[in-house]
Every structure is written in C-alpha cells, then in structure tokens.
Amino acid sequence: MKIVSFSGIDGAGKSTQICALKAWLAEVGVNVKLLTFWDDVVVLPHFREFISRAAFKGDQGIGSPEKPLQRRDKNITAWPVTAMRFGLYLMDAINLCRVTRGTRKSTDVVIFDRYIYDELANLPLNRWLARAFIRLLLKLIPRPDIAYLIDADPVAALSRKPEYPLEFLRNNRKAYLALSRLDGHITVIEPVPVEAMAISIRNVFLQRLSGPEEDFAGLPALP
C-alpha cells in the first residue's frame, strides 16, 4: 500500500486535484481509497468543533463566494490554545498510525485529503518547542510515499473559499512552506492552472512510484 497526502491552505484547490488523481488512478486500474483527515483520523472531532464554537464564536461550515464565513478556530494563536493543540495533535498522530495499519491490506493507494501536516502548520514554527514537537511527530507518523503541498496565492484562495482573514492565509502559507523545509519530504506543487497542476501531480506520482522496482511500473506515461 502506498500513502499519498494532499495539504495546503484553504482554497488552494486540494479537492479538485484529489478528484483528478483519484479518477486517473481508477481509470488505469489502481485500487484507490480516499480518507479525509478530519472525518477518518482526528480524535473527538465533534467535541473539538463544539468547544471551538463555544469558546471563539466563529462561523461553522464551508465558505463559498456566495456565502462567506468568518471562522475562528485554527487562526486563534493564544498560548493556552497552542498548548491544547500539542495534546490533541499527539492523539491524532497516534490514531493516524492505527488508521493506516487498518487499510494496508485492502487497497493499493490511500489518498489523504489533508494530513497531520495541516495541523502542524497551525503551530508557531518560529518557536523551538513547537519545532521540537513537530520533529517528534514526524518520527512517529507513517510518512507518506508522496506528500503534496498545493501552493496557492492567498488572494485567489480567499476568493474561492472565504473563511479566514487574508492575513491569516498569508501567514498560514508561510507556515506550510516552512514545514516543508523542516520535514524535507514534502513536494511543493506550484500555483499554476488546474490542468497544468494535475499533470504536474501525475508526473510526480509516475516518477516516484512507477519505476522498474516500484508497485506501479505498468502505469502509462503522460503524453
């Protein structure tokens, strides 16, 4: 089983690219399973959403150009919240190990819509304690065979998914890029048009997982 993950700021276009990769793999006969990090991995998601709503009074749901929201959860950076995240993210990392073990025999490729990286990007990476905690979790979790970071212009992302302030999206993008350097195994996909990005993602997949000694050596090359 191979693990592929997609991460990035809200509105980066992850869902579009996940659907494109999943459809391409299914078309060429690869057994693919899609897992959503929030629904399938995160510990106590409903309790966490309730606490967030009760404490921070932000909007819930998914924002759209027709219905913008003002969410208040991961953009809250007070130190008590950060301390709580350390404990929650550790539980999520442990559960991630359990979830991946449970899917190893049932599929060829597991695609994660978000991964532990999307939580770690909420931590203050400029602090040594946060970086030490991140390094610990990166040693604990199953490392994806390919971890895509879908980079995006924050202004364009906000127009597609208006949920968080622009300044937060800019800072969040910087955090993701800093995390990719800290981890050293995350593949950053540059912000380009949708179809060009899909081809770039497939090329990375072919380069990494379809060599002579890999499981998907029979995958067709892209035109």
N, C-alpha and C positions, 0 to 999 in steps of 0.2 A: 504494500500500500504506500502511495505517495501522498504527502500533505502539501497543499497549495493554499496560501493565505492571501487575502486582499485587505489592505489597510489604507487609511488616508483621511483627510479632513472631511467633514460633512459637505456633501455636494460635489465631491471630486469626480463622481461618475463610477464608483465601485460596482454598483448593482448592474449597470449596463455592461461593464466588462466581464463581470462574473457570468452573466447570462450568455454572453458571446462565447466565452471559453468553454462553458459547460455544454452549450449546443454543439460546438465544434468537436469536442471530445466524444460526445454521444454519437455524433454523425459518423465518426471513424471507428466506432465500436468499443470505446473505452467505458467501463462501468464507473459512473461518477456519482458521488453523494455530496450534497450541499448541506453544510451545517452553518447555522447563524450563531455567532458567539454569544449574543445576549440571550437568545432563547435556549440554546443547547449546552452552554458551558457555564455561564455566570451563575453564581450561587445566590439564592434568595432574590431573584430579580424583582418580584412584585413587592417585597418588603423594602428593597432599596428604592424603588420608584416611589413608594408611599412616603418614605422618610424624606426623600428629596423634595417631593411636592409639598409636604407639610412644613419642612424647615425653610425652604427657599422660595416657595410661592411662584414657581415658574410654570409656564405652559407645558402641557404634555402632548404627545403625538408627534407627527411628522409634518414639518412645514413645507409649504409649496408657494409658488409665486402668487397664487390666488388666495392663499391663507397663510400668511407669515405668522410665525410664533416667536415668543421670547422665552426660550428655555433657560433654566437656571439649575445646572447640575455640575457637569464636568468643567464648566467655566468658573466655578467657585474654587478659590485657591487658599482660603484661610487655613492656618496650620492644623486646627483640630480636624478639618476635613481631610487634609493630606495624611494625617496620622491614621484616620479611619480607613483610608484607601489602602494603606500598606497592608492592613489585616485582610481586607476584602480581596485585594488582588492576589495575595498569597493563597487564599482559599480557592480563588478562580484558577490559579496555576495548578494547584493540586487536582482540582476537578478536571482540568484540561487533560492531564495525564490519564485520568480514568476514562474520559470520553474517547480519546484516541486509541487506547487499548481495546475498547469495546467495538471499534469499527474496523480493525485491522484485517479481519478475515472476510469481510462482507463486500469489499469494494476495491477497485483499482486506484482511484484517485478521490481523495476527500478535499473539497474546496471549502475553506472557511471564509464566510462573509464577516470580516473583522477577526482579529486575533488578540492575544494578550498585548501585542504592541500598541493597540488602540487604547488600552488602559494605561500602559506605561507612559504614553505621550502626555497624559494628564498630570504627571508628576513634575516637580521642579528640577529639571535636569541640570540646572546650574548649581545645585547643592550636592555635596559629596555623599551625604547619606542616601539621597534618592538614587544617585548613580550606583552606589554600592548595592542597594536593594535591587535595582534593575539587573545588575550583573548576576546576583544570586538567582533571580527568577529565570533569567536566560539560560542558566545552567540546569535549572530544574525542569523546564518545559520541553516537550518534544519540538525540536527545531524543524520548521517546515523545509521540505525539499526545495520549494521556491516560495519566498515571501515577497509579494509585490507590494510596493508602496506607490499608490496612484497619486502623483503630484498634481497640484491644480493651482490656478490663480485664485486667491481668496475672494476677489471681487466676483469672478464668474461663478465660483462655488456658492456664494451667498445668493446670487440671483436665481440659482436653481433650487436651493434649499435654505430659505431664510428662517433660521432658528437661533443663531448665535450672533453676537455683535461682530462686525468686521475685524476689529482689533483682536478679538479672541481668535478668529480664524487665522489671522496673520501669525500670531504667536504660536498657535497650535501647529501650523505648517512648519514653523522653525523647529518646534519640538520633535516632530516626526523626522525631519531631516537630521537633527542632532542624534536622535535614537538610531537612525540607520547607520550613522558613522560609529556610534558606540557598539552596536551589535556586529557590524561588519558583514552580515549575510543577507541583508535586505536589498532587494533590487528596486531601484527607483525608476518608475516609468514617467518620462517627461510629459508635461501637458501639451498634447497635440490633438488634432481632430479625432473623433470617436473611432472611425475605421482604421486610421493610421495607428492609434493606440492598440486596437485589437490585434493588428498584425504584429506589432512590437511584442505584445504579451505572448502570442503564439510562438514567435521566434525564440523568445527566452525559454519557453517550455520545450521546444524542439532541441535547442542547444543543450539544455540541462538534462533532459530525461529521455532523449531518443537516440543516444549514441549506440555504438555496437554492443556495449555491455550493459545497456540500460533496459528497463522493462518495456519501453515503448519504441523499440527500434524500428518497428514497421509503420510508424506514423508517416503519412505523406508529407513531403516538403511543401512549403508555401510557394505559390507562383511568384 
